[in-house]
Structures are given as structure tokens and as C-alpha cells.
Amino acid sequence: MCDRAQLCSLHSCISSPDIPSVARGLAQRPRPRRREAALQMAQKKAAGTSNSATRRRWWNLRQQWRMLGVFEINPEHEFYQLTSMIKEGMHASIQITTEMPGQNTLTTEHFKAEETQTHEGFVMQTFAAPVFAKLRASVNITEEEYMNSLCSDGCYLQFVSNSKSKADFFVTNDKRFFLKTQSRREVRFLLSNLQAYTDHFEKYPHSLLVRFLGIHRIVIPTQMKKYFIVMQSVFYPDERINIRYDIKGCEVGRWTDPDKEGKQIIKVLKDNNFEGQYIELGQEKSWFAHQVKVDTAFLRELNVLDYSLLLAHQPLHRDELEGKHSLANLVIRTTKSVYLDEHPTTSDPSKIPLLKETSGEVTLDSTDCGSGQLEAAAGSSGEGINQQDRSCPVSDAIELQEFHEHHRRLLPNFQNAVHVIDGPHCRYFVGIIDIFTIYGMKKRLENLWKSLRYPGRAFSTVSPTKYSHRFCRWIQDHTQ
């Protein structure tokens, strides 16, 4: 308003009859230099308008990408150079572990191992390579598969969700593995607790904790230094998954506006969106609830909170329902369940602890693994699988005792089996993620503030003990 009034006042002064006409003519006649300056200013303004329009177009395009959730990192993308370097560095790093003999027993040196490789334009560091190679083998991921997925010609995808995390998420082109940038503190936390992390998987091979498969650092001189981790995707394969949930077991801030019908948008829903629904697992319920309890107890010992249960489901097709209890399927599933981290070389049913051969007929041992699932499978298979007496040789009894102690389950015959649980009607993808938040002074102060801000309500920032108990209670209340 003020500028406009001044301009009007100036214009009236110039056109005032009190000013001589010559002066008025001089004032109205632009000089050559002023004409050039005005032309340059007009050109700059036009260029600025063009740049502004370009920026607006890119902003709108990026907003569309963000709504879609996943988009390709092609040569025009800002992260293309970074991801290309990551691929090159990962290829060299995996090649070294491929040529190394497998480590049956890990030593302190393996956990402290660091490798640095210099490439054209960047440096790649790899941490604890033998440890993560063994972790990959424990979930039946060969080094060849790992390399083919991470270092393929296909572009990485950038995953953008409604998460509050400031980290960058990349997904391999086949969507099998996630790469996530991490802070130095988070990486140091994971490395310092890597022994306990691997010990937990040794004791509970079917744990629901996300599998970290590698820790790396890429340094591009004068540009950036980034730590990143590679992890197994909980939602792999995701072709038939439409809805995803991130569950923390609390209510404050745990609602996301659901997607509008008909739009193919990836959005992760939260606890309050799940109200009125249940995880219907049938015979698997007791195993699931107990494993969550075991995993959260481990995180409580690490003084960790604010982790989430990633959850998605898809209906089982008729052929999947019918084939789930077939003899061949039971043999494969039992082999996978018992030898998950032992690389079975035979599919002979008589050599599988839970399946035994009697008079040329394969029978299923009736000793279940704590949830009744094997008995249920035998009773509904319709394949003539007869239950045996509960008495069994000492060696088989020891095998079964170990099966119980390690809290294994009958895994589905499916890729990514440790994160997949088949219920009576649906297939569920489940995994516990985000295990880097420590209950330190900052979180204690946040707890105090939220206690005053949300009296009597359930929020995420609470002590690890309270967090784990509440998390397990949510699982128990929402599982059938």
C-alpha cells in the first residue's frame, strides 16, 4: 500500500502543471543508459520468471512422486550419482565376501573388521563384513542373489512415506532390499550391540526383528559423507499388498488420513487406523504373541523404545489355501523351518526331524512346536499323513527339544519366510523395525513434557519397560 501511494504521488508530481514542460519532457524521455538498464532488468525478470516456473513444475512433480511413494532414480534424479556409486562400491565389497570362506564361528576381530576401498571419485567403507555375510546366509540369501539385487542394471527406487524420519530410503529395483541413510550415532549403536544382535538370532532364528545385512559408509570428497545400512524388506514381494500399517501400541499422533479410493498411493497407516480390525492367525497366534514378547524383551535390555511393528496382509488364493497342507508343502516347510540357517542339501523326509518314514509312508511327528500348528496341519492335509505315537528315539527327541527351545515355527514355503505368517484366510507380513532410539536424557525430558501435554493418554515416548509391555498388550488384544 505504501509503495503504491508513493508511486501515485511521484506520478502526480511529474505531471503537475507547476513543473516546466521542458523538465517534464526530460523526465519522461528515457536516456540511452536507462533504456539499456531497463532492457536488462526486463530480461532478468523474464529469466527469473522462467526459472520460477521451472521450479514450480519440478515441485509439483516431486509432490506427485511423494504421493506415489516410490519413484525411479533415473539419470535426471538428484540421487542418481550417489546410488550409482553405491552400486559400484557394493559390487566390490560383496565380491570380497564371495571369495572369502564362510565363517562358522565369529570372533571379536570379525565384529571389529573394517574395509576401505578407493574408487574413482569416492571411497567405500564396509563394517563387520564377515558378520553380515553370515547373517545373510542365515536367511538363505546367497551372495550371488545379494549382488544381483543390489548391483543390477535396474535403477534404485526412492521410497518416500509419511514417516517423520529425515533419513533417505532407497529400494533395490526388485524391492527386495532397503538401503537407509543413518546417523553416525545410530551406526555406532548398532555396531556396539552387533554381538548381542547376532546372538539373539542364533537363539531365535525365526525372530521378527528386521535383518540388517550390511553397514557401509560412502565418502565423496568435498560433497558428502553418508553412512547407510542394508536391510531385508519386510514387505517382499509386495505385488498384492495394498495397505500397510506402522504399529507402536499407543494413540497420540497415531492416525493417518487413509488414501482416497481408486488412487494407487503408498501410505503407511497407524494404530488408530487399525481399530476394529484383528490379525487373524488361528493356530499361529500363541507363537506370534510369544515371539513379539521375546523380541521386545531383547530391545528392552538395550534400553530401546519407539520401535514399530510393520504389518501388511493379503488374502490367500484358493490354490495357496489348498496347497498349504499338502505333503510336498509340509516337507519343504519343515526343512526350511529346521534348517533355516544350516543350508540343507537334502530333501529326504526321513532325515527331517519332524517328519519320519514308516513302512514307506511319510508321517508327521505329532509333537508340536508350542502352538499346535503341526497337529493342525496333519489333521487337515487330507494326504494320508498319520500321527505317530509320542514316543520317539533319543536323537529325534533332542532335535525336537532344540526346536522348542529356539522357538521355531513351521515357516511358509515362501520367499522372505521369517517375515511371513499365514493365517486361515490371509497372509501377513510382519517385522519389528526402527530399533535405534535410546531412552537417554533427551527422551526422558520429552517424556516429561508429553506427560504434561497429554495427561492420561498413551504416547510413544515412555520408558523401554513400559513401551515393551504396552506393545505386547496391543499385539495380544488385536490378534485372533
C-alpha positions in Angstrom: 0.0 0.0 0.0 2.8 2.4 0.9 4.8 1.8 -2.3 1.7 2.2 -4.4 0.9 5.6 -2.7 4.4 6.8 -3.2 4.3 5.8 -6.9 1.0 7.7 -7.3 2.4 10.7 -5.6 5.5 10.7 -7.8 3.4 10.4 -10.9 1.3 13.4 -9.9 4.4 15.5 -9.2 5.8 14.7 -12.6 2.6 15.6 -14.4 2.0 18.7 -12.3 1.5 22.0 -14.2 3.9 23.7 -11.8 6.8 21.8 -13.4 8.0 23.4 -16.7 7.2 21.4 -19.8 10.9 21.0 -20.7 11.7 19.5 -17.4 8.6 17.3 -17.7 9.8 16.2 -21.2 13.2 15.4 -19.9 11.7 13.4 -17.0 9.6 11.4 -19.4 12.3 10.8 -22.0 14.4 7.8 -21.1 18.1 8.2 -21.6 20.1 5.5 -23.6 21.8 4.1 -20.5 18.5 3.9 -18.7 17.0 2.2 -21.7 19.7 -0.5 -21.6 19.3 -0.9 -17.9 15.6 -1.3 -18.3 16.1 -3.8 -21.0 18.5 -5.9 -18.9 16.1 -5.7 -16.0 13.3 -7.0 -18.2 15.4 -9.8 -19.4 16.4 -10.8 -15.9 12.8 -10.7 -14.8 11.8 -12.9 -17.8 14.6 -15.3 -16.9 13.6 -15.3 -13.2 10.0 -15.9 -14.2 11.1 -18.9 -16.4 13.3 -20.3 -13.6 10.5 -19.8 -11.1 8.1 -21.7 -13.5 10.6 -24.5 -13.9 11.0 -24.8 -10.1 7.2 -24.8 -9.7 6.9 -27.6 -12.3 9.6 -29.7 -10.5 8.0 -29.0 -7.1 4.6 -30.2 -8.4 6.2 -33.3 -10.0 8.0 -34.1 -6.8 4.8 -33.7 -4.8 3.2 -36.3 -7.2 6.2 -38.6 -6.7 5.8 -38.2 -2.9 2.2 -39.1 -3.2 3.1 -42.2 -5.2 5.6 -43.1 -2.5 8.1 -44.9 -4.8 9.7 -43.5 -7.9 12.7 -44.4 -10.1 16.1 -42.8 -9.5 16.9 -42.2 -13.2 19.8 -40.2 -14.6 17.9 -36.9 -14.1 17.3 -37.6 -10.4 19.3 -35.8 -7.7 20.4 -39.1 -6.1 21.4 -40.9 -9.4 25.2 -40.2 -9.0 25.1 -41.3 -5.3 23.2 -44.6 -6.0 25.4 -45.4 -9.0 28.5 -45.1 -6.7 26.8 -47.2 -4.0 26.2 -49.9 -6.6 29.8 -49.9 -7.7 31.1 -49.9 -4.2 28.7 -52.6 -3.1 29.7 -54.8 -6.0 33.4 -54.7 -5.0 32.5 -55.2 -1.3 30.3 -58.3 -2.0 32.9 -59.7 -4.3 35.4 -59.8 -1.5 33.0 -61.7 0.8 32.1 -64.1 -2.0 35.8 -65.1 -2.3 36.2 -65.5 1.4 35.5 -68.8 3.1 32.3 -68.9 5.2 32.8 -68.3 8.9 31.2 -70.9 11.1 32.5 -69.2 14.3 32.7 -65.4 14.6 35.5 -63.8 16.6 35.9 -60.4 18.1 38.1 -59.4 15.1 35.2 -60.2 12.7 32.9 -57.8 14.6 35.5 -55.0 14.5 36.5 -55.6 10.9 36.6 -52.5 8.6 37.5 -52.5 4.9 38.2 -49.4 2.8 38.1 -49.4 -0.9 39.0 -46.5 -3.1 37.1 -46.0 -6.3 37.1 -43.2 -9.0 35.5 -40.3 -7.3 34.6 -41.9 -4.0 35.6 -44.2 -1.1 33.5 -47.0 0.3 33.9 -48.4 3.8 32.4 -51.7 4.9 32.0 -52.7 8.5 31.9 -56.2 10.0 31.6 -57.9 6.6 32.0 -61.5 7.9 29.3 -61.0 10.4 26.8 -59.7 7.9 27.7 -62.4 5.4 26.8 -65.0 8.0 23.5 -63.1 8.7 22.6 -63.2 5.1 23.3 -66.9 4.9 21.1 -67.5 7.9 18.1 -66.3 6.0 19.1 -68.2 2.8 20.3 -65.2 0.9 23.3 -66.2 -1.2 26.0 -63.7 -2.1 25.1 -64.1 -5.7 21.5 -63.2 -5.1 22.5 -60.3 -2.9 24.8 -58.9 -5.5 22.3 -59.4 -8.4 19.7 -57.4 -6.4 21.9 -54.6 -5.1 24.1 -54.2 -8.2 21.7 -54.8 -11.0 21.4 -52.5 -14.1 17.9 -51.5 -12.9 17.7 -48.1 -11.2 17.2 -47.9 -7.5 13.8 -46.6 -6.3 13.4 -43.8 -3.8 10.8 -44.6 -1.1 9.1 -41.6 0.4 6.5 -42.3 3.1 4.6 -40.2 5.7 7.2 -41.1 8.3 8.8 -38.4 10.4 12.3 -39.8 9.7 14.7 -37.5 7.9 16.6 -40.4 6.5 16.8 -41.2 2.8 15.3 -44.5 1.8 16.3 -46.4 -1.3 14.9 -49.7 -2.6 16.5 -52.1 -5.0 14.8 -52.4 -8.3 13.3 -55.8 -7.4 12.1 -54.3 -4.0 13.9 -57.0 -2.0 16.3 -54.8 0.0 16.1 -51.4 1.6 19.0 -49.0 1.9 18.6 -46.3 4.6 21.0 -43.5 5.5 21.8 -43.4 9.2 23.5 -41.1 11.6 26.9 -41.8 13.0 25.4 -42.3 16.4 22.9 -44.9 15.1 25.6 -46.8 13.3 27.9 -46.8 16.3 25.0 -48.1 18.4 24.3 -51.0 16.0 28.0 -51.9 15.8 28.5 -51.8 19.6 25.5 -54.2 20.0 26.1 -56.3 17.0 27.3 -59.3 19.0 24.1 -59.3 21.1 22.0 -58.8 17.9 23.5 -61.9 16.2 23.3 -63.9 19.4 19.6 -63.2 19.5 19.1 -64.6 16.0 21.2 -67.7 17.0 18.8 -68.3 19.8 15.7 -67.3 17.9 16.2 -68.0 14.2 12.6 -67.0 13.5 12.7 -63.7 15.3 10.6 -60.9 13.9 13.3 -58.3 14.2 14.3 -56.8 10.9 17.5 -58.3 9.4 20.3 -55.8 8.9 22.5 -57.2 6.1 25.3 -54.7 5.8 26.7 -51.4 7.2 28.7 -49.1 4.9 30.0 -45.5 4.6 30.4 -43.7 1.3 32.7 -40.6 1.1 32.6 -38.3 -1.9 35.3 -35.7 -1.5 34.1 -32.1 -1.0 30.5 -33.3 -1.3 29.2 -35.8 1.3 29.9 -38.5 3.8 27.0 -40.8 4.4 26.5 -44.0 6.5 23.9 -46.4 5.2 22.6 -49.8 6.2 21.1 -52.5 4.0 18.2 -54.4 5.4 15.7 -57.0 4.2 12.4 -55.7 3.2 9.6 -56.9 5.4 7.1 -56.4 2.6 8.8 -58.6 -0.1 7.3 -59.5 -2.5 4.7 -56.7 -2.4 2.7 -57.2 -5.6 -0.5 -57.9 -3.8 -0.1 -55.7 -0.8 -2.5 -52.7 -0.8 -2.4 -51.5 2.8 0.5 -51.1 5.2 0.5 -50.3 8.9 3.1 -49.0 11.3 2.1 -50.0 14.9 3.6 -48.6 18.1 0.8 -49.6 20.6 -0.2 -46.0 21.5 -2.7 -43.4 20.4 -1.2 -39.9 20.4 -0.3 -38.9 16.8 -1.1 -42.4 15.6 -3.6 -41.6 12.9 -3.1 -41.1 9.1 -5.7 -39.9 6.7 -6.4 -43.0 4.6 -6.0 -42.9 0.8 -8.9 -41.9 -1.3 -10.5 -44.8 -3.1 -9.2 -45.6 -6.6 -5.8 -43.9 -6.2 -2.6 -46.0 -6.2 -0.9 -44.2 -3.4 1.5 -45.8 -0.9 0.7 -44.5 2.5 1.6 -46.2 5.8 -1.4 -46.2 8.2 -1.1 -46.3 12.0 -2.5 -47.7 15.2 -5.8 -45.7 15.3 -6.5 -46.7 11.7 -6.3 -50.3 12.7 -9.0 -50.1 15.4 -11.8 -52.6 14.9 -9.6 -55.0 13.0 -7.6 -58.1 14.0 -4.6 -60.0 13.0 -6.3 -63.4 12.4 -3.6 -66.1 12.7 -5.5 -69.0 14.1 -3.0 -71.6 15.4 -0.1 -69.2 14.9 -1.4 -66.7 17.4 0.4 -68.1 20.5 3.7 -68.3 18.6 3.3 -64.8 17.3 2.5 -63.2 20.7 5.3 -65.1 22.4 7.9 -64.1 19.8 6.9 -60.5 20.0 7.4 -60.7 23.8 10.8 -62.3 23.3 12.0 -59.7 20.8 10.7 -56.7 22.8 12.4 -58.1 25.9 15.7 -58.0 23.9 15.1 -54.4 22.9 14.2 -53.5 26.5 17.7 -54.8 27.6 19.2 -52.5 25.0 17.3 -49.6 26.5 15.5 -49.1 23.2 12.0 -47.6 22.6 9.9 -46.2 19.8 10.2 -49.3 17.6 7.3 -50.3 15.3 5.6 -53.4 14.1 5.3 -53.2 10.3 2.2 -55.0 9.2 0.5 -55.8 5.9 -1.8 -58.5 4.7 -3.2 -60.0 1.5 -5.8 -62.7 1.0 -4.7 -66.2 0.3 -5.7 -67.5 -3.1 -7.5 -70.8 -3.3 -4.5 -72.7 -4.6 -2.5 -71.3 -1.7 -5.1 -72.5 0.8 -5.3 -75.9 -0.7 -1.6 -76.4 -1.1 -0.7 -75.2 2.3 -1.2 -78.6 3.9 -0.1 -80.9 1.1 2.5 -83.5 1.8 5.1 -81.9 -0.5 4.5 -78.5 1.0 4.8 -79.9 4.6 8.2 -81.5 3.7 9.5 -78.2 2.2 8.2 -76.1 5.1 9.6 -78.4 7.7 13.0 -78.4 6.0 13.0 -74.6 5.8 11.9 -74.3 9.5 14.5 -76.7 10.9 17.5 -75.8 8.6 16.9 -72.1 8.1 20.5 -71.3 8.9 22.1 -74.6 8.1 21.8 -74.8 4.3 20.1 -78.2 3.8 21.5 -80.3 1.0 18.8 -82.9 1.0 15.0 -83.0 0.8 14.8 -86.6 2.1 11.8 -86.6 4.5 13.3 -89.3 6.7 16.2 -87.0 7.6 14.0 -84.2 8.7 13.4 -84.3 12.5 9.7 -83.5 12.4 9.0 -85.9 9.5 9.7 -89.6 9.7 9.3 -92.5 7.4 7.3 -95.6 8.4 6.7 -98.6 6.0 7.4 -96.3 3.0 4.9 -93.7 4.2 6.0 -90.3 5.4 4.4 -89.4 8.7 4.3 -86.2 10.7 5.6 -86.3 14.2 2.7 -85.2 16.5 4.9 -83.4 18.9 4.0 -79.8 18.1 6.3 -76.7 18.5 4.2 -75.0 21.1 1.3 -73.8 19.1 -0.4 -76.9 17.8 0.3 -76.0 14.2 1.9 -79.3 13.2 -1.1 -81.3 14.5 -3.5 -78.9 12.8 -1.6 -79.3 9.6 -1.7 -83.1 9.8 -5.3 -83.2 10.6 -6.4 -81.0 7.7 -4.0 -82.1 4.9 -6.1 -84.9 3.5 -2.9 -86.5 2.3 -3.0 -89.6 4.5 -0.4 -88.3 7.0 -0.9 -90.4 10.1 0.1 -89.2 13.5 2.7 -91.3 15.3 3.0 -92.2 19.0 4.6 -89.5 21.0 7.5 -91.8 21.9 10.5 -91.2 19.6 14.2 -92.1 19.6 16.5 -90.0 21.8 18.2 -88.2 18.9 14.8 -87.1 17.5 13.8 -86.1 21.0 16.9 -83.9 21.2 16.1 -82.4 17.8 12.6 -81.6 18.9 13.7 -80.2 22.2 16.0 -77.8 20.3 13.2 -76.9 18.0 11.1 -75.9 21.1 14.0 -74.1 22.8 14.7 -72.0 19.7 11.0 -71.2 19.4 10.8 -72.1 15.8 7.6 -72.3 13.8 6.5 -74.1 10.6 7.6 -71.5 8.1 5.6 -71.0 4.9 7.1 -72.1 1.6 7.6 -68.5 0.6 10.4 -66.0 0.0 11.2 -63.8 3.0 9.6 -66.6 5.1 10.7 -65.2 8.5 8.6 -62.2 8.0 5.5 -64.0 6.6 2.8 -65.7 8.7 -0.1 -67.5 7.0 -3.4 -67.3 8.9 -6.5 -69.3 8.0 -7.5 -66.8 5.3 -4.8 -64.2 4.9 -1.0 -63.9 4.5 0.5 -61.5 6.9 3.8 -59.6 6.5 5.2 -58.7 9.9 8.5 -57.3 11.2 9.9 -55.1 14.0 11.8 -52.1 12.8 13.4 -48.8 13.9 15.4 -50.1 16.8 17.9 -47.2 17.3 16.1 -44.9 19.7 17.7 -44.9 23.1 16.0 -43.8 26.3 18.5 -41.1 27.1 18.2 -37.7 28.7 16.6 -36.1 25.6 13.8 -38.8 25.6 13.4 -38.5 29.3 12.7 -34.8 29.0 10.4 -35.5 26.1 8.5 -37.9 28.3 8.1 -35.3 31.0 6.8 -32.7 28.5 4.3 -35.2 26.9 3.1 -36.2 30.4 2.1 -32.6 31.0 0.8 -32.1 27.4 -1.2 -35.4 27.2 -2.2 -36.3 30.7 -3.7 -39.8 30.9 -3.1 -40.6 27.2 -0.8 -43.1 25.6 2.1 -41.6 23.7 5.2 -43.2 22.3 8.0 -41.6 24.4 7.9 -43.7 27.6 10.4 -45.9 29.4 11.6 -49.1 27.5 9.9 -51.3 30.1 6.5 -49.5 29.8 6.9 -49.4 26.0 7.5 -53.1 25.6 4.7 -54.1 27.9 2.2 -51.8 26.2 3.4 -53.0 22.8 2.9 -56.7 23.7 -0.5 -55.9 25.1 -1.6 -54.3 21.8 -0.5 -57.4 20.0 -2.4 -59.7 22.4 -5.5 -57.6 22.1 -5.5 -57.3 18.3 -4.6 -60.9 17.4 -7.1 -63.8 17.0 
